[in-house]
Each structure stands twice: as C-alpha cells, then as structure tokens.
Amino acid sequence: MDLEFIMNIFPTLLKTLPLTIYIVVVTAILGFLLAVIVTAIRLKKIPVISQLMDLYTSFMRSTPGLIHIFVVYYGLPVLFRAIGIDINFISRVTFSITALVLYNGAFVSEILRPSYLAVPSQQHEAATSVGMTNWQKHIRVIFPQVLPIALPSLGNALIDLLKDTSLLFLIGLVDIMGQADIIIANTLGVYQLEVYVTIALIYWGCSILLEQVIRFLEKKTGKYLR
Amino acid sequence: MINLKGIEKTFDGNKVLKGINLEIKSGEVVALIGPSGTGKTTLLRTINFLEKADKGSITIDELTIDNEQVSEKDMILMRRQTAMVFQNYNLFRNKTILENVMEGLIVVQKKSKEEAEKIARQEIERVGLLDKVEQYPIELSGGQQQRIGIARAMALHPKVMLLDEPTSSLDPERSLEVLKVLQKVAKTGMTMVIATHEMDFAKYVSNHVVFMENGHIVEEGSPEKIFTDPSQERTKQFVQELENPFT
C-alpha cells in the first residue's frame, strides 16, 4: 500500500463527492415522494392502479439496480424517439436520478406501507371520534407515528441508495467511482488496491454521517416512545 | 336530547343490533348493562358513527340523521356533537397530556391556542392530573390515562359523552379512581351513556339503566326499578346472579 499515493488522490476523489451527495439527496427526496404516492394508492386499494403499483414494486425490488440504470439510460431515449421526441439533450445525471428514484421509490414504499399499518387502529378511531376529518387525522396523529416506525428502515434504504450510486460510472458518470475508474486507468492498474480502499473509506464516512442524521431524526420523532 | 329509532347493525351476516329504540334526555346518565357480546359497545359506536348502522335514525337535539342515506360530512357533523371514552383509553401516543386534551379544540373546534390551553387545563384539573401535563401517555398508569381520556372528551363540551366500558382494563383500585371522576362529571349535568359491568356505578350514579341482551333492549328504567323490581324475567335473573354470584 502506497500511503503517499492515497494522500495524493484523496483530494481528487473528494472533488467528485458533491455530485454523489447531490444525486443522493435529490433521489432520496423524489424517491420518498414517489413512495408516498405509491403507498397511498396501494393502501387505498384503488382498483387497477393499485395492482399496477403492486407490479411495479414487485418488479423493481426483485431486479438488480444496475439493470434499471441501463434500461433507463439506453431504453428511455429509444422509447421517446419512437413517439418522435428527442431526449438526447438530457444529462447523464438526470438519467441517473430517474433510474435511482424508480428503484429507491419501490423500496421505500415497501417500508412505508407496513409502517403505516403498524399504527394501531385505535389511534385512527381516537382521532375520528373527536371529529377530525380524514386529512386532519393523518397529518396530526397518524403520520407523526408512522415516522419513528419507518425511520430505521429508511436509514438503511438511504445507505443502500448511496452505495447504488457507485453503479452510475457504468453509464459514464464521473462520480467518486467514476473518478476512481479514471485514476486506475491512468496509472495502468498499478494502484488499484489503493484507489478502492480510499473510496471505500469515503463511502464509509458518508454512511456514518447519514446514520447520524437518521439517529437524530429517530430521537426527535420518537421522543414519546420512551 | 338523543333519540335512537330502529337501529340495526350486522357484521358479516351476524346481526348485532336488532332494532334499538332509545330516548335519552338531556343531563341523563344512562348505564348500558348486560352480558358481553350483546351489542352495548356497538350501540355506542353507532351513536358516534365510528360504526355506521345499517338502518334506523339518530337524533341529537335538532339534528336527525337517517343511517341509510348519511354522507361522510353528516357523520363528521354528528361526531362533533359527541365524544367517546374508550376501553383502552386510546390517547394520542405522539402527544403530551396537555396536547391530547387541546387537540380537538384546536383542530376541530378551531379555538385559539390560548383558549384551548385554558379549557384543557381546567379539564385536566378536574381529573386531578395537572402535574402530568407535560408527560406522554406512555408514562402514565392506566387509570391516569383513562382520566385524561375523560378530560379529552369533556373539553370538547359534547352534547353527549359515550363511554365504552371505561374501567374494564383496570384493577379495582384504579377502576375506583376513574369511577369517582365519572361521578364528578355526572354531577356537572353532562349527558352520558356508559356501557359498563360496574353494577355499583349503574346503581348509584346513573339515573337511567338499560338492560340489553342479544341486540335487543330487554328492559329500561330507573336504577331502583331495574335492580329491585324488574318486570322482565331475564332482567331479574341477570341482576340476581350479579348480587349473589355463588348461591
């Protein structure tokens, strides 16, 4: 192991970190929104759409993320060209986010659904009995109780998402992994081990940070559970 | 005044309420007694529209709702005239004691925060738990939680308070602590309907006893009449068994 080499490539690799963080944050937010919609449809059992959503979550969760990235990146332009729209101007980052949102949304939906169902029915009844509307009940009583139940799993999904971004270099995105790939190529593979160990440490550091954020939120939302 | 006419309710082909007619005057404390599974709880829940009856009409003061053509909006309107106290308390777990009592006042009755807090504190004081306002339900004993359940219902100033076996999850001592609070509430002139197995409560606090069995009202009347001189054979049997369980 060449420690001096590691010290040298570290800043170069870190420079790509903002892109990874950007993708993770945007995907996490959009994926969560998608998951909320999918979960709501499935819980309300709206005919036809509900079954379609079941199909969507089942397919997405049972197939590798890499395939979704390829399908979105190579497939969407073909699909759009077939209906006469050119989407080649769309950036790799957008394709990446699209693929990961679809993938992550399915997972998060499968976290939110059981978490919602874990809130006792008596809590629904209590809110209804004081005269709240369905919407008031959910905002004031139910959702605040879904959150602490869901958070530990949401944390795992977030860390999985971070790790999934390491696949994006395969469609030519220069994120941490992409940069690592370039460094390895430039040094003709001599420093492979050093590069991989370095980015592993970077991913680890990011995961620890995400974990801390989730822990904080768990404490904040679950203070009534003491 | 509350008037129930021909209330029927069926669950999965099992008829639980078979045409209930009941009139409750303002300020009355009604004890619903009878064996388990006779529809006491279901009857309370239909008045609160947690359960929609299949047939019959419900009148609370000047508002009459026909169950066969009731809209979601009507149900919310009716619920806002009533308040429910549950067997398992059902306090909002994510809210403090004070917030539990304030919640309906702010969200449903659109009162200001200051006004809601003032009312809430009064009601919490009535049930003797002012020192617990900042705590969460999980930190209170069952009896204390139920007293807050009563305070939450009282704070809404409902036209009728519905209590579904409020003491059956409690040990005798805690149960007594809740019953004493209920006695206090009864003295305020609050109209109450209470499904209960506490015969002493029915005897000494209520002024209108309704004996139910198998989805029917078998007999109703003053506590004196029901407990000392019932006209129906079945009522006599039920009361006697409670008085002398081992003879």
Interface residues (C-beta under 8 A of the other chain):
Chain A: Q122 Q123 E125 A126 A127 T128 S129 V130 G131 M132 T133 Q136 R140 V141 P144 Q145 K223 Y224 L225 R226
Chain B: N48 L50 I76 R79 R80 T82 A83 M84 F86 N88 N90 L91 F92 R93 N94 K95 T96 E103 G104 V107 V108 Y136 P137 I138 E139 R152 L156
